[in-house]
């Protein structure tokens, strides 16, 4: 569940940046 797809990556980055 790290680089499953572009959507996953973007979601993870968004959450990390927002946090």
NUVEXMI-135631 format. One record per residue (C-alpha): x, y, z; residue in three letters; residue number from 1. Coordinates in nm, 2 decimals. Example, Ala and Ser with C-alpha at 12.3 -4.5 7.8 and 13.67 -1.06 7.14 Angstrom:
2
<domar X="1.23" Y="-0.45" Z="0.78" residu="ALA" num="1"/>
<domar X="1.37" Y="-0.11" Z="0.71" residu="SER" num="2"/>
//
This chain:
19
<domar X="0.00" Y="0.00" Z="0.00" residu="UNK" num="1"/>
<domar X="0.28" Y="0.24" Z="-0.09" residu="UNK" num="2"/>
<domar X="0.27" Y="0.29" Z="-0.46" residu="UNK" num="3"/>
<domar X="-0.03" Y="0.10" Z="-0.57" residu="UNK" num="4"/>
<domar X="-0.13" Y="0.37" Z="-0.81" residu="UNK" num="5"/>
<domar X="-0.13" Y="0.75" Z="-0.88" residu="UNK" num="6"/>
<domar X="-0.45" Y="0.80" Z="-0.69" residu="UNK" num="7"/>
<domar X="-0.31" Y="0.63" Z="-0.38" residu="UNK" num="8"/>
<domar X="0.01" Y="0.82" Z="-0.40" residu="UNK" num="9"/>
<domar X="-0.17" Y="1.15" Z="-0.43" residu="UNK" num="10"/>
<domar X="-0.40" Y="1.07" Z="-0.14" residu="UNK" num="11"/>
<domar X="-0.11" Y="0.98" Z="0.08" residu="UNK" num="12"/>
<domar X="0.08" Y="1.29" Z="-0.01" residu="UNK" num="13"/>
<domar X="-0.23" Y="1.51" Z="0.05" residu="UNK" num="14"/>
<domar X="-0.29" Y="1.36" Z="0.39" residu="UNK" num="15"/>
<domar X="0.07" Y="1.39" Z="0.48" residu="UNK" num="16"/>
<domar X="0.09" Y="1.75" Z="0.37" residu="UNK" num="17"/>
<domar X="-0.24" Y="1.84" Z="0.54" residu="UNK" num="18"/>
<domar X="-0.13" Y="1.67" Z="0.86" residu="UNK" num="19"/>
//
